[in-house]
Amino acid sequence: MDKEISKNLPREDDEETINLISSLPSDIDFEGTKLFKYQGCWYNEKTLQAILSFQRDFEPQDTDIIVASFPKSGTTWLKALTVALLERSKHSSDNHPLVLENPHSLVPFFELRLYLKSSKPDLSNISSSPRLFSTHVPFQTLKEGLKNSPCKIVYVWRNLKDVLVSFWYFKCANQEIEEAKNSLESMFESFCTGVSYYGPFWEHVLSYWRGSLEYPKHVLFLKYEELKTEPHAQLKKLAEFLGCPFTLQEEENGSLEEILDLCSFSNLKNLEINKTGRTPGGVDHKNFFRKGQVGDSKNYLTPEMEKRIDMIIEDKFRGSDIKF
Ligand code: A3P
């Protein structure tokens, strides 16, 4: 058993898990954290251990819905839209779950919440129907945990440059600006090499793109920028995919607009729960709402950085129909 690994694990784990983690390729990221490569992507020990528990222990139900993404790609927004769609016409504006709770509390992460503290969390008290979960793991890793169940997976992806800047801001939310500036360059390097938490970005996006082609009834591939430019069309697509399409009457009554307004960046950002609350992991809810714009990365990346990212994108996404 690798003593260093077993010491860092947050809870008692079996020998098999510890041996597996010790046998994986490892590297150090820009912050000096040891990352392990598992099924194509990189994780720290705690996250990886939770992923392994999820894959082993999770008992899916056919109606489960999973919101998936690479971090900082619009997860919070997609969680809110999914909840609002499924809960529509059940609540008044005062007691709507999205007004009372942050989207991450309503749609918990497998590996960052449920399986983080326990290898066998009690999921029997989840009251939502269908059950809603989320994850940042790539498709192949999620698929293994879902064990051939016909769950619906909705994935959102976003321009790599905006993801990078959003990630950097999120990480540095509590740091001094000078320190943060330095870390943008290091983080950029780590994004470019692919050795970054949940990276490489391109493997992640391509895994769900392929999944959506292979299992179109089970994987919906959405783009943050399209949610911004054509929200009505994308929301209708999401509703149809989830098996709860809008009726003509709902369309005429403004149900789509109501959901889009409820989940808009400014509305969510200004809700009391999102201004003051905090996740069980200690993240201030307000840090999930920064600017919510497309192309803000232009204000932070140098032309050289942009060029290097453009080259990576061209290389890695060649042969796919993914357009940035
Ligand atoms: P920025 O940092 O570019 O502003 P995630 O939810 O995956 O953590 O992604 C966070 C990004 O989504 C942040 O981007 C955040 O501001 C943006 N975001 C959060 N809620 C949003 C909403 N309702 N509409 C659009 N963007 C939103």
Boltz pocket constraint, residues with backbone or C-beta under 6 A from the ligand:
constraints:
  - pocket:
      binder: B
      contacts: [[A, 69], [A, 70], [A, 71], [A, 72], [A, 73], [A, 74], [A, 75], [A, 76], [A, 77], [A, 162], [A, 165], [A, 166], [A, 167], [A, 169], [A, 263], [A, 264], [A, 265], [A, 266], [A, 268], [A, 287], [A, 288], [A, 289], [A, 290], [A, 291], [A, 292], [A, 293], [A, 296]]
      max_distance: 6.0
